[in-house]
Amino acid sequence: MLALLDSWFISPFEYGFMRRALVASLALSLAAPPLGVFLVLRGMSLIGDAMAHAILPGIALGFLLAGFSLPVMSLGGVMFGLLVALLAGSVSQMTGQREDSAMASFFIMSLAAGVMLISLGGSSVDLTHVLFGSILAVNTTALILIVSISSLIVVLIATLFRAMVVECLDPLFLRGQGIRGGVIQGVFLGLVVLNLTAGFQTLGTLMAVGLMMLPATTARFWSKRLEGLIGIAVVWAMLASTGGLLVSYHFNLPSGPSIILLAGIGYIASALVGRHHSLAAKFRRRVIPLGAEDTH
């Protein structure tokens, strides 16, 4: 029994590439889900997906200038992601169009531009690497960058936590305290861009948002308190990351999709049997009143 546990859960991490992948995925799992929880509470779930595509042209420009240099590609992704967020907000204010509509328009253009740039300057292998990532290929430089960005995000969330909560639930109160809600929202979107930029090396630009949103939406089925949502989301992201790496190792499957699919399985299971808003919870609410009526 112990030998089986060792071969399945411990032996894979004797390899350096697996240990680096585990540390990188755990660092992202600590930083991404809290941002996803706030996106869900703000009703901006799809904005995360839009921003994941918006960083692609910046990453592509970094690739054209310096090849697979993660610092340069990350810097390009951050700059272009913030630019797209600024442009979408400006168009929304000047034209009266909903911000999500403007963001959707820009992220579609960004995705097309990024794919075009990478195709012009690289090969189909390069395009696949950027779009889908390669967490098992994370080197020491990439690991340091991912851990540093994730740590910065966690520190900033802890520092601005109260302001972010108030801006999310009662922006008028925040304005009354002399703090502009737009500043907090801008910082928050900047953190989202930073996290997605850190995640593209491991999960690619197409799936980096998965580790942000799936644990957050899963947590909604288990808790109604903000602290509970964040805690459950972080724990599930870590479990999905570790489990996905083990599944990919033992069954020779792509690591990034394994992590995201495992997180997705948790979401589907929670939607069926979770404590709140699930099918089982709705069934319980229907049965209990009937039983209560029978006792009177």
C-alpha positions as CSV (number, residue, x, y, z in Angstrom):
1,M,0.0,0.0,0.0
2,L,2.8,2.4,1.0
3,A,4.7,1.5,-2.2
4,L,1.6,2.2,-4.3
5,L,1.1,5.6,-2.6
6,D,4.8,6.4,-3.1
7,S,4.8,5.5,-6.8
8,W,1.6,7.5,-7.5
9,F,2.0,10.6,-5.3
10,I,5.6,11.0,-4.3
11,S,7.9,9.5,-6.9
12,P,6.8,11.8,-9.8
13,F,8.0,14.8,-7.8
14,E,11.5,13.4,-7.6
15,Y,12.1,14.9,-11.0
16,G,13.1,18.6,-11.1
17,F,10.7,19.5,-13.9
18,M,7.8,18.1,-11.9
19,R,8.9,20.0,-8.7
20,R,9.2,23.3,-10.7
21,A,5.8,22.7,-12.3
22,L,4.2,22.0,-8.8
23,V,5.7,25.1,-7.2
24,A,4.6,27.3,-10.2
25,S,1.0,25.9,-10.2
26,L,0.7,26.2,-6.4
27,A,1.9,29.9,-6.6
28,L,-0.7,30.6,-9.3
29,S,-3.3,28.7,-7.3
30,L,-2.7,31.0,-4.3
31,A,-3.0,34.3,-6.3
32,A,-5.5,33.6,-9.1
33,P,-8.7,32.3,-7.3
34,P,-9.2,35.4,-5.0
35,L,-9.2,37.5,-8.2
36,G,-11.7,35.2,-9.7
37,V,-13.9,35.5,-6.6
38,F,-14.0,39.2,-7.0
39,L,-14.7,39.0,-10.7
40,V,-17.7,36.7,-9.9
41,L,-19.0,39.1,-7.2
42,R,-18.6,42.1,-9.6
43,G,-20.5,40.2,-12.4
44,M,-17.4,40.4,-14.5
45,S,-16.7,36.7,-15.0
46,L,-16.2,37.0,-18.8
47,I,-13.8,40.0,-18.4
48,G,-11.2,37.6,-17.1
49,D,-11.4,35.6,-20.4
50,A,-11.3,38.8,-22.4
51,M,-8.2,40.0,-20.6
52,A,-6.5,36.6,-21.2
53,H,-6.9,37.2,-24.9
54,A,-6.0,40.9,-24.7
55,I,-2.4,40.2,-23.5
56,L,-1.6,38.0,-26.5
57,P,-0.4,40.8,-28.9
58,G,2.0,42.0,-26.2
59,I,3.3,38.5,-25.6
60,A,3.7,38.1,-29.4
61,L,5.6,41.3,-29.7
62,G,7.9,40.2,-26.9
63,F,8.4,36.9,-28.7
64,L,9.3,38.7,-31.9
65,L,11.8,40.9,-30.2
66,A,13.5,38.5,-27.8
67,G,12.3,35.0,-28.6
68,F,11.1,32.9,-25.7
69,S,12.3,35.4,-23.1
70,L,9.7,35.2,-20.4
71,P,10.5,38.5,-18.8
72,V,10.2,40.4,-22.1
73,M,7.1,38.5,-23.1
74,S,5.5,39.1,-19.7
75,L,6.3,42.8,-19.8
76,G,4.7,43.1,-23.3
77,G,1.6,41.2,-22.1
78,V,1.2,43.4,-19.0
79,M,1.5,46.6,-21.1
80,F,-0.8,45.5,-23.8
81,G,-3.4,44.1,-21.4
82,L,-3.5,47.4,-19.5
83,L,-3.7,49.3,-22.8
84,V,-6.7,47.2,-23.9
85,A,-8.4,47.7,-20.5
86,L,-7.9,51.5,-20.8
87,L,-9.1,51.6,-24.4
88,A,-12.2,49.6,-23.6
89,G,-13.0,51.8,-20.7
90,S,-12.5,55.0,-22.8
91,V,-14.7,53.8,-25.6
92,S,-17.4,52.8,-23.1
93,Q,-17.3,56.3,-21.5
94,M,-17.2,58.2,-24.8
95,T,-19.8,56.3,-26.6
96,G,-22.1,55.0,-23.9
97,Q,-21.6,51.4,-25.0
98,R,-21.5,48.8,-22.2
99,E,-17.9,48.2,-21.0
100,D,-18.3,44.4,-21.5
101,S,-19.3,45.0,-25.2
102,A,-16.3,47.2,-25.8
103,M,-14.0,44.7,-24.0
104,A,-15.3,41.8,-26.1
105,S,-14.6,43.8,-29.3
106,F,-11.1,44.6,-28.3
107,F,-10.2,41.1,-27.1
108,I,-11.4,39.5,-30.4
109,M,-9.1,42.0,-32.3
110,S,-6.3,41.3,-29.8
111,L,-6.6,37.5,-30.2
112,A,-6.4,37.8,-34.0
113,A,-3.5,40.3,-33.9
114,G,-1.5,38.1,-31.5
115,V,-2.0,34.9,-33.6
116,M,-1.0,36.8,-36.7
117,L,2.2,38.2,-35.1
118,I,3.3,34.8,-33.8
119,S,2.5,33.1,-37.1
120,L,4.6,35.7,-39.0
121,G,7.6,35.5,-36.7
122,G,7.5,31.8,-35.6
123,S,6.2,28.3,-36.3
124,S,3.1,26.4,-35.4
125,V,5.0,25.0,-32.4
126,D,5.6,28.5,-31.1
127,L,2.0,29.4,-31.5
128,T,0.9,26.3,-29.7
129,H,3.3,27.0,-26.8
130,V,2.0,30.5,-26.3
131,L,-1.7,29.6,-26.7
132,F,-1.6,26.5,-24.5
133,G,1.5,26.8,-22.4
134,S,3.8,24.1,-21.2
135,I,3.9,23.9,-17.4
136,L,6.4,21.0,-17.5
137,A,8.9,23.2,-19.4
138,V,9.0,25.9,-16.7
139,N,12.7,26.7,-16.0
140,T,14.2,28.4,-12.9
141,T,13.9,31.9,-14.5
142,A,10.2,31.4,-15.3
143,L,9.6,29.9,-11.8
144,I,11.2,32.9,-10.1
145,L,9.1,35.3,-12.2
146,I,5.8,33.4,-11.6
147,V,6.4,33.1,-7.8
148,S,7.4,36.8,-7.6
149,I,4.3,38.0,-9.5
150,S,2.0,35.7,-7.5
151,S,3.5,36.9,-4.2
152,L,3.1,40.6,-5.3
153,I,-0.6,39.9,-6.1
154,V,-1.2,38.2,-2.8
155,V,0.4,41.1,-0.9
156,L,-1.6,43.8,-2.8
157,I,-4.9,41.9,-2.4
158,A,-4.2,41.7,1.4
159,T,-3.4,45.4,1.5
160,L,-6.4,46.6,-0.6
161,F,-8.8,43.9,0.6
162,R,-11.2,46.1,2.5
163,A,-11.2,48.8,-0.3
164,M,-11.9,46.1,-2.9
165,V,-14.7,44.6,-0.9
166,V,-16.3,48.0,-0.4
167,E,-15.9,49.1,-4.0
168,C,-17.5,45.8,-5.1
169,L,-20.5,46.0,-2.7
170,D,-21.0,49.8,-2.0
171,P,-19.0,52.1,-4.3
172,L,-20.9,55.2,-3.0
173,F,-19.6,54.6,0.5
174,L,-16.0,54.4,-0.9
175,R,-16.5,57.7,-2.7
176,G,-17.8,59.2,0.5
177,Q,-14.5,58.3,2.1
178,G,-12.6,60.3,-0.5
179,I,-11.4,57.2,-2.4
180,R,-12.3,57.0,-6.1
181,G,-13.8,53.6,-7.0
182,G,-12.2,53.9,-10.5
183,V,-8.7,53.8,-9.0
184,I,-9.5,50.6,-7.1
185,Q,-11.1,49.0,-10.1
186,G,-8.0,50.0,-12.2
187,V,-5.7,48.5,-9.7
188,F,-7.8,45.3,-9.6
189,L,-7.8,45.0,-13.4
190,G,-4.1,45.5,-13.3
191,L,-3.8,42.6,-10.9
192,V,-5.9,40.4,-13.2
193,V,-3.6,41.3,-16.1
194,L,-0.5,40.5,-14.0
195,N,-1.9,37.1,-13.0
196,L,-2.8,36.2,-16.5
197,T,0.7,37.2,-17.7
198,A,2.3,35.0,-15.1
199,G,0.0,32.1,-16.0
200,F,0.5,32.1,-19.8
201,Q,3.9,30.3,-19.5
202,T,2.2,27.4,-17.6
203,L,-1.3,27.2,-19.0
204,G,-1.1,29.4,-22.1
205,T,-3.2,32.5,-22.9
206,L,-6.2,30.4,-23.7
207,M,-6.4,28.5,-20.4
208,A,-4.7,30.8,-17.9
209,V,-8.1,32.2,-16.9
210,G,-9.3,28.7,-16.0
211,L,-7.3,28.6,-12.8
212,M,-8.8,32.0,-11.9
213,M,-12.4,31.4,-12.7
214,L,-13.2,27.7,-12.2
215,P,-12.2,27.4,-8.5
216,A,-14.1,30.7,-7.9
217,T,-17.3,29.6,-9.5
218,T,-17.0,26.2,-7.8
219,A,-16.7,27.9,-4.4
220,R,-20.0,29.6,-4.9
221,F,-21.7,26.2,-4.5
222,W,-20.2,25.7,-1.0
223,S,-20.1,29.1,0.8
224,K,-21.9,32.4,0.9
225,R,-19.2,34.2,2.9
226,L,-16.4,36.0,1.2
227,E,-13.7,34.4,3.3
228,G,-15.2,31.0,2.7
229,L,-15.3,31.6,-1.1
230,I,-11.7,32.6,-1.2
231,G,-10.5,29.8,1.0
232,I,-12.4,27.1,-0.9
233,A,-11.3,28.5,-4.2
234,V,-7.7,28.5,-3.3
235,V,-7.8,25.0,-1.8
236,W,-9.6,23.6,-4.8
237,A,-7.1,25.3,-7.2
238,M,-4.2,23.7,-5.4
239,L,-5.8,20.3,-5.4
240,A,-6.7,20.6,-9.1
241,S,-3.1,21.7,-9.9
242,T,-1.5,18.9,-8.0
243,G,-3.9,16.3,-9.2
244,G,-3.7,17.5,-12.8
245,L,0.1,17.2,-12.8
246,L,-0.1,13.6,-11.4
247,V,-2.7,12.6,-14.0
248,S,-0.7,14.1,-16.8
249,Y,2.5,12.3,-15.5
250,H,0.9,8.8,-15.1
251,F,-1.3,8.8,-18.2
252,N,1.0,10.8,-20.5
253,L,-1.5,13.6,-21.0
254,P,-1.0,17.3,-21.6
255,S,-0.5,18.9,-18.2
256,G,-2.3,22.2,-18.7
257,P,-5.6,20.7,-20.0
258,S,-5.4,18.0,-17.2
259,I,-5.3,20.7,-14.5
260,I,-8.2,22.8,-16.0
261,L,-10.3,19.7,-16.7
262,L,-9.9,18.5,-13.2
263,A,-10.9,21.9,-11.9
264,G,-13.9,21.7,-14.3
265,I,-14.9,18.3,-12.9
266,G,-15.0,19.9,-9.5
267,Y,-17.3,22.6,-10.8
268,I,-19.7,20.2,-12.3
269,A,-19.8,18.0,-9.2
270,S,-20.4,21.1,-7.0
271,A,-23.2,22.2,-9.3
272,L,-24.8,18.9,-8.7
273,V,-24.3,18.3,-4.9
274,G,-23.0,21.6,-3.5
275,R,-24.6,23.2,-0.3
276,H,-25.9,26.3,-2.1
277,H,-27.5,26.9,-5.5
278,S,-26.9,23.3,-6.7
279,L,-29.4,20.9,-8.0
280,A,-29.3,19.0,-4.7
281,A,-29.8,22.2,-2.7
282,K,-32.8,23.1,-4.8
283,F,-34.2,19.6,-4.3
284,R,-33.7,19.9,-0.5
285,R,-35.5,23.2,-0.4
286,R,-38.5,21.7,-2.2
287,V,-38.7,18.6,0.0
288,I,-38.2,20.2,3.4
289,P,-41.2,22.6,3.2
290,L,-43.4,19.7,2.2
291,G,-42.2,17.7,5.1
292,A,-42.7,20.7,7.4
293,E,-46.3,21.1,6.2
294,D,-47.0,17.4,7.0
295,T,-46.0,17.9,10.6
296,H,-48.5,20.6,11.3
